[in-house]
Amino acid sequence: MFNKILLATDDSVPAKKAIDYVQNIAIKYNAEVILLNTYYIPDMFNGKPSEHYMYLSKVEENMKEHGEKILYETSEKMKAKNINVNTLLIKGPTGPTIVSEAEKNNCDLIVMGSRGLGNVTSILISSASNYTIHHAKCPVLLIK
Amino acid sequence: MFKKILLPVDGTEHSEKTIQCVKDIAKKCNSTVVIFHSYSSNPLYTMDMEEKLRQYSFAIVDKVVAELSNDDISVKSKIMKGHAGQLIIDLAKEENCDLIVMGKHDNNEIKNFLIGSVSNFVIHNSKIPIFLV
């Protein structure tokens, strides 16, 4: 039933728990796993080249590097268990990116933690999880 | 993983899809399924109406129980009266479930545009993973 699982991941505690769940499901269903990490800085300065802009591009670079590190570590962990893993590192707002990538890659399950590393604008469910459960066409497994 | 699955049902079409999903997971993981249905009461309801609701609830649950036990899945069922969301959270705790499987929509057509109010309550208040079909 689950052939392709999208795991949206970052460094947060629920996301780490989600890795274990995905490993178990992937082994049981012999499924392929796609690891997704996104990074994004909202365009607050209308893209005007300024001091802020220079600073932000540096931050973005760091986020990208960090994402690469997370994806590498997680995918190595899964490869050790003989799971077929692909990684995706995409620049864009988290929720919409998760939904669109799941559709693009024909995923039949999205697994994600209920809270990521974002600001505490919503304490129980992050905006990314909220967007995903409202917009995803496929089932979503939300790990607490 | 997924030793005991809580499956709230409401007898609608959306719920059908959820049941198929649970069947599949329960078979793969050899899990026990707790089937749950609740009905709400209102001071304006007569005894007769409430009795009918209760019977209707039993009919919904019995149908799902039969469907799942046909596939050799061990099943438990529970019917309660009250606020569905809170009852689901409490039951998950009481029964030590490790997964709740729900449809994204519930029975209420007006609130059906996005996510059902019951699912929404459970998503926000559950301590265990939730599978939204």
Chai-1 contact restraints between the chains, C-beta under 6 A:
chainA,res_idxA,chainB,res_idxB,connection_type,confidence,min_distance_angstrom,max_distance_angstrom,comment,restraint_id
A,M1,B,D24,contact,1.0,0.0,6.0,A-B,restraint_1
A,N24,B,M1,contact,1.0,0.0,6.0,A-B,restraint_2
A,K28,B,K28,contact,1.0,0.0,6.0,A-B,restraint_3
A,L124,B,H124,contact,1.0,0.0,6.0,A-B,restraint_4
A,I133,B,L132,contact,1.0,0.0,6.0,A-B,restraint_5
A,H134,B,L114,contact,1.0,0.0,6.0,A-B,restraint_6
A,P139,B,V133,contact,1.0,0.0,6.0,A-B,restraint_7
A,V140,B,L132,contact,1.0,0.0,6.0,A-B,restraint_8
A,L141,B,F131,contact,1.0,0.0,6.0,A-B,restraint_9
A,L142,B,I130,contact,1.0,0.0,6.0,A-B,restraint_10
A,I143,B,P129,contact,1.0,0.0,6.0,A-B,restraint_11
A,K144,B,K127,contact,1.0,0.0,6.0,A-B,restraint_12
